[in-house]
């Protein structure tokens, strides 16, 4: 490793340690801007712009000047910060007094506020833009190639930390809201509120995975049964690979639901940061759960889909989860890769990744055990029923197919059910 790379690795490690210790989103943001001044060459002041539902705001800055510069960008509708957010790029200027890309903003920023150099990075995780990291200096040409290289590493680490902190805060808010509802709601109303809150707050809509087609379904247990730790997820990674995930943490209470949110957030962050084979991702998730939820086990199946040689290739890792189902023109077939031990049962466990053959037009179905297991029916019988049902399904519309499958196998489930279906293109 050369000296520059080693230095940037030190920046990553130093920032990671600083951000990991912060308990709230606001403290994460404030530490980010303070560390930027300390670690990025040429940086005199720093601020973070966050994209909200209706506007862009500056919730954290190292002083009044960067706040005023950002407000000037929002007022004029132009500047490096807004360009980084809109155009998904990096923008640097060495002298605002001669800058022609943002004339209204640049003239006022240099004349009225004395800022001459700016460097702005988009903050993003996968395809989600969170905002921008903005660096300022009163000197001209303050940011050189080392500033840009270090800033790229810094912005990537800051975006991951911000995403993780936001997910954790959201899970805590959901848990707090649900606990409060216990005081005010009757038992049946309480369970309904729990199911709705979990579905809306923790299971987000699937991303655009074209040319793959996908659909997901979450169905809470029948009234009176407590919620659990079921989840589904899908991510489109920077490499173009698609990650499909279904998991289930043990427990049927609010604590299990909050633990599920932590596990889902951790796996998303690991996937974006590392983009490694599924087995390695589950190894890292084991480590996270051992630190955060040492007494809670669970199951999870992760499939990484990549386009290769005109077709699609799959890699699969299974931590004690029911086997995925492949639906082709010939019917249904269970993926026979041997499942390994449950999540979080042994420290340092090596998890294997298996290759998965994907025919054009095939549908990959991931699900939780609530679909195939119920009182009076063994898991083996449930899997047999699943394979038989696959040959009778109308697969034209994946969303309708998921609902039909639920109606066939678990019309009145006593456990939550998650289903994630992904169709491989025929051409």
Residue, then its C-alpha position, 0 to 999 in steps of 0.5 A: x500500500x502506498x503512502x497516500x492509500x495508507x493515509x486515506x485508510x487512516x482517515x477511514x479508521x479514524x472517522x469510523x471510530x469517531x462516528x461509531x461512538x455517537x448515539x444520535x443522528x444529530x451527533x453523527x452529523x456534527x461529528x462528521x463536519x468536525x472531523x472533516x475540518x480535522x482530516x481533509x487537507x485545505x478544509x477551513x469549515x464544513x457543513x452537511x446538507x440533507x435532502x428532505x421531503x420538501x427542501x434541502x437543509x443544513x442541520x450541522x456545520x462548524x460555524x455560522x459562515x458555512x450555514x450562510x453559504x448554504x442558505x445562499x445556495x438554497x436561496x439562489x438555487x445554485x452552487x456546488x452543494x446543489x449540483x452534487x445532489x442533483x447531478x450525483x457528482x463531485x464539484x470543486x471550485x478554486x475561486x468563486x470570484x471568477x466562477x461562471x457555473x453558479x454566477x449569482x451564488x458565486x459572486x455573493x459568496x466571495x464578495x459578502x462572505x469571503x469564501x473562495x474555495x468549495x468542494x462538495x461531495x454527494x452523500x449516498x447509499x446505493x441509489x439513495x441520495x442523503x445529501x451533500x458534504x460541503x467543504x469551504x476555505x477563504x483561500x483560493x485553490x485550497x483543495x488539491x488532488x489529495x483533498x479530493x481523494x481523501x474527501x471521497x473516502x471520507x464522504x463514503x464512510x460518512x454516508x454509511x454511518x449516517x444511513x445506519x444512524x438513521x435506520x437505528x433512530x427509526x427503529x427506536x422511534x417505532x419501538x417507542x411508539x409501539x410501547x406507548x400504544x400498549x397503554x392506550x389501545x385494547x389488545x386487538x387494536x394494539x396488535x393491529x397497530x403493531x402490524x401496520x407500524x412494522x410494515x410501513x416503517x421497516x419494510x420499504x418498497x423494492x427498488x427498480x431492479x430492471x431488467x429483473x422483475x420483483x414483488x414482495x409481500x408481508x402479511x402479519x399473523x392473525x389477530x391475537x398473535x404477536x409480531x416477530x422478526x420477519x423481513x425482506x429486502x432487496x438492493x441494487x449495488x454499485x457493481x450492478x449486482x442485485x441482492x435479495x434477502x429474507x430473514x427471521x429473527x427469533x422472538x415474538x414481541x417488540x424487542x424482536x421487531x426492533x432487533x430485526x430492524x437492526x439486523x436489516x440495517x446492518x446487512x444493508x450497510x455491509x452489502x453496500x460497503x463490501x459487496x462480497x459473496x453472500x456467505x461473507x455478508x452473513x459472517x459479518x452479520x453474525x459478528x454484528x448480532x453477537x455485539x448487539x443481540x448476543x442472546x438472539x438467534x435467527x435465520x436468513x437467506x441471501x442471494x446475489x444475482x449478477x448478469x454474466x455472459x448474456x444470462x444471470x448467475x446466482x450466489x446463495x448463502x443460507x443460515x438455517x432458513x427454509x430453502x428457496x424455490x425456483x419456479x420454471x416452466x417445468x414447475x417448482x424445485x427447491x434449491x438444495x444447497x445445504x443450509x448452515x447453522x442459524x445466525x448468531x449461534x457460534x462466534x467465528x463461523x465460516x459460512x459458505x456461498x453456493x452457485x445457483x443455476x438460473x434459467x431464463x424466465x425462472x422465478x426465484x422465491x424466498x419466504x419465511x417459515x410462516x408460509x409453509x409451517x403451522x400447527x399440525x403440519x410439519x415443515x417437510x409437508x409444508x415444503x411439499x405443498x409449496x412445490x405442488x402449488x408452484x405448478x398451479x400458479x399463474x405467474x404472469x403477475x408476480x404480485x398477484x402470484x404472491x397473494x395467491x400463494x399465501x391464500x393457498x398455503x397460509x390463508x390464516x397464518x399464526x406466524x408472520x409471512x414474508x415473500x420475495x419473488x424475483x423473475x429472471x428475464x427470458x432474454 
